[in-house]
Amino acid sequence: MTYFTPGPLSLIQDLGRHGHQHIGVSPGGPMDEHAFLWANRLLDNPLNAPQIEITMGQFSCQFQADTTIALTGADMSATVNGQPVAVWQSLHIRAGDQLSLSGARRGIRTYLAVKDGFRVTGILNSCATVMRDGLGGADRRGGKLAAQDLLEYKVTSPIPTRQVPQQFIPEYGQDISLNVIPGYQYDRFDKAERERFFSAEYTVTPQMDRMGYRLSGTAIHCQTTSLVSEGIALGAIQIPADGQPIILMRDRQTIGGYPKIGCVTARDLSTLAQCQPGAKVRFIEKDLYQAEAERVIEHHFFQGYVGKKHAEQILNQLTGPAE
């Protein structure tokens, strides 16, 4: 069990509550899926093992039993019993150890995993916390972690220390490019509007949360200003009446009627999820089949089916070598 100083926002997350959008339930899940998956891989956990997503830091907890943990995502100057520890690696923890995180100069989310995952009772086949739906989390009602919360985990013997290879560790910057798959109402935007969208630079505004990231910059306009509400995919880019893009994230609404120019790829959403307000964003058009191939390879990699070289070979066979 752990005692918390949870900071501004710490949430229990697994990979999400899928298959229920038709009844208005958002999937939720980790904002930075890449960091989440690596934390579980470091510990040989099931991919869906629950973790704590720590936003903005100022977090601390005390472990009441031996375990091994992994920290991934933003570097929040973590310490154990006052001694600095690195992220993107596993670490043996003894009963009574105190983990503390402060803040991050780059990135805003850190993931804390324990060996075999935190023991949290799910609802609708998931323990992912979606506050707006009132589902998931330690209280099963969508609440963020509070100081009085206790989380159970299995007592485990030490396992060898592991580190994520350097090539898989992102550099969380404030100047990013996001791959976009054309879709939805793409053809309803004039060619000039599409070119403007892909050539403009946008800024991440403070209006950003687990539902969506609102951007500011060159206004984009669609020939169709309103639509019959339709299902919304992860990463959909809405263009409301003011022409300022909104990128929909993990806790997005399940339907909407704004025109949507396309979708940001799932991998690039992890990059966006670590951006602070003021970050500069550009969009790059992405081929659907290339994006699908890369997503399949990523899934297979984390399921242990392929290594990096094999993944590159598969990608080249499916799409041709990258230029």
Number of C-alpha atoms within 10 A of each C-alpha: 18 22 17 22 19 23 18 14 16 26 26 27 29 27 21 23 24 14 12 12 16 10 8 12 21 25 25 28 28 30 25 26 21 22 26 31 24 26 32 29 20 25 23 12 18 15 18 17 22 30 27 24 27 25 23 21 25 18 21 20 20 20 20 20 17 19 21 22 23 27 27 27 29 27 23 27 17 23 16 17 13 11 11 13 19 16 23 25 19 27 24 18 22 17 14 14 18 20 21 23 23 15 19 18 12 17 23 21 26 29 29 22 27 29 27 21 23 21 17 22 13 19 15 14 12 24 31 31 34 30 17 16 16 14 24 30 28 25 18 18 17 20 19 19 24 18 13 10 15 15 16 14 20 15 17 15 12 15 15 10 14 14 15 16 9 8 6 12 15 13 12 21 16 19 15 16 14 20 20 24 22 19 14 18 17 16 13 17 19 14 11 10 16 18 12 14 22 13 13 14 18 22 18 22 15 12 11 19 15 18 19 22 22 21 24 18 16 16 17 22 22 22 12 11 13 13 11 9 12 12 12 20 19 21 24 26 28 25 22 19 15 10 16 18 25 22 23 25 29 23 24 24 21 19 16 16 16 20 26 24 25 23 25 25 21 20 18 18 23 21 23 26 23 23 23 20 16 15 17 20 20 16 17 14 15 17 13 13 12 17 17 13 17 19 15 14 20 19 14 14 15 17 13 10 12 16 13 12 9 13 19 16 12 18 18 14 11 14 14 11 11 8 3
